[in-house]
């Protein structure tokens, strides 16, 4: 099977741009939701990221990682470039790994052929928990946050990601319902 590099590149660019735009808009319009640096109590960009990864797969992950590099570089500019790369890669890879594990556990095929609306809350919860644990383990290992705050930060990040994912999915489903072609 030959891959279409133009389509894959477009998926990466659109996914990264959508995630960065949602991140910037979220930080601009909802700064009151911040619990700790990088942890919000409702984080809609997590939903945008998950939808992009579900649709675009590993190419969306690549776009999100590049987008995260653009966002993380100025924020963590005093840290070693390797730390910045690790944190940026984590932004795309952690949710992707958590998504794949969640889908496997609940029996959703990788191509989403058997995805049903009832699966979405379970996927959302799995991705929120899995990604939050992976993110905070990396932050602890890199010394970005204290291990003493690990449980509190995982709980806050998982809650914010879960609520943000559900909210983003509801918005997308409502949008699709409004613009759906009427059946004959």
N, C-alpha and C positions, 0 to 999 in steps of 0.2 A: 504494500500500500504506500503510495506516494503522498507525503504530507504537503499541504498547500502552505508555504512559508508566508505568503502575503496575508492569508486569513489568520494564521497563527500570530503573526506580528500585530495585526489589527486587534485581535483579541487581547494581546498583552498590553498594547497602548491604551485601548478603551477601558480595560479593567483597572489598570494603574491610574488613569486619569479620573475615572469615576470614584475610585477609593480616595485619592488625594483630594478631589473636590468635596466629597462628603466629609472628609476629615477636617478640612479647612473651614467649611461651612459650619460643621458641628462646633468646632472650637470658637468660632466667631459668635454664633448665635446662642450657644448653650454652655458658656463657661461655668455657670453655677452648678453644673452636674459633676464637677471634678471632685474626686475623693482624695486622690494622691496624684503625683505626676504620672501621666500615662494611664490613669485609671479613672473612668467615669462611671457614675451610677446608672446611666442609660447611655449607651454608645451606639448610635445608629450606623456609623461607618462599619461596625462589625457585621451588620446585616448586608450592607452593600458589598463588602468583601466576600461574605459567604455566598451570596447570590452569584457574584462574578466567578468564584471558584467552582461552584456547582455547574455553571454553564460552560465556563471556559477552561476548566481543568488546570493542568500544570502551566499552560501558557498564561492564564490569568494570575497564577501564583508569581510567575516571572515579572509580570507587569506591576503587581502589588509590591514585590520586593524592591524594584527600581523606584517606584513611587515612595516607598518607605525610606529609601536611601535619601531622597530629596528632602523628606520631612525630618528625618532623624539627624542628618548631618549638621544642620544649624543648631539643633537642640542639644546635641551631645558633642559639639565641636571640640571640647577640651579633652575628650577621651581619645584613646588610641584608635586609629582607623579600623583595625581589626574588630574592635568592640562595636563600632558603628556598623560595620558590615554584618556582624552577627545579629545585632538587634534588628537591622533592616531585613535580613533573611528570615528572621523569626516571625516578622509581621505577616509573611505569606505562607511560610512552611508550617508553622504551628497550627493555624486553622485548617490547612489542607490535610495534615496528618490526623487531626482530630475528626475532620469530616470523613475521611476514608475509614477510620476505625468505627465511627458511629454508624455509617452506612453498612459496614460489614456486620456489626452487632445486630442491627434491626432487619437485615436482609434486603437492603436496597441495592440493586445492581449498579455497577460503576457508570453505566450509560444512562442511568436514571429512568430506564424503561418501565420499572414497576414502582416508581415514586408516587405516593398517594398523599393527599393533604394531611392525613393522620400521622404520617411520618415526620412532618416538619417540626412539631414541637420537640420530638425526641432527638432529631438531628440538631436542632437549635441548642438544646440542653447539653448534648454530648460535645458539640463544638465549643460552646461557652466554657464548660468545665475543663475539657482537655486542653484547649488553647490557653486558658488562664493558668493552668498548672505549668504547662511547658514554658510560657512566657516568664512566669515568676521564678521558675527554677533557673532559667538563663540569667535573669536579672540578679538573682542571688549569687550564682557562680561568678558572674562578671563583677560583682561588688557594687552594682548600681543601686541595689536596695538591701536592707538588712534582713537576715533570715528571721529575725524576731518578728518582723511584720508579714512574713510569708502567708500565714493563714488568713489574716485580715485582708491582705491585698488580693489573694486568690478569690476569696468570697466576694469582695467588692467588684473585681474585674469580671468574674463569672456572671454575677447578677447584672451588671451593666451590659455585657455582651449578649446575654440571653434576652434581656428586654429590648435591646437595640435590634437584635436579629428578628425577633418576633414583630416588632414595629415595622421594620423595613419589609418583611415578607407580607404583612397585612397591606401595606401601601402598594406593593407590587401586585398582589392578587386583586386588590380593588381596581388598580389601573388596568389590569388585563381584563377584568370583568366589564369595565366601562367600554373599552375599545374592542371587545370581542365581537366578531361577526355574528349577527343573528342567524340561528338555524332555521331552516325551512320547515 
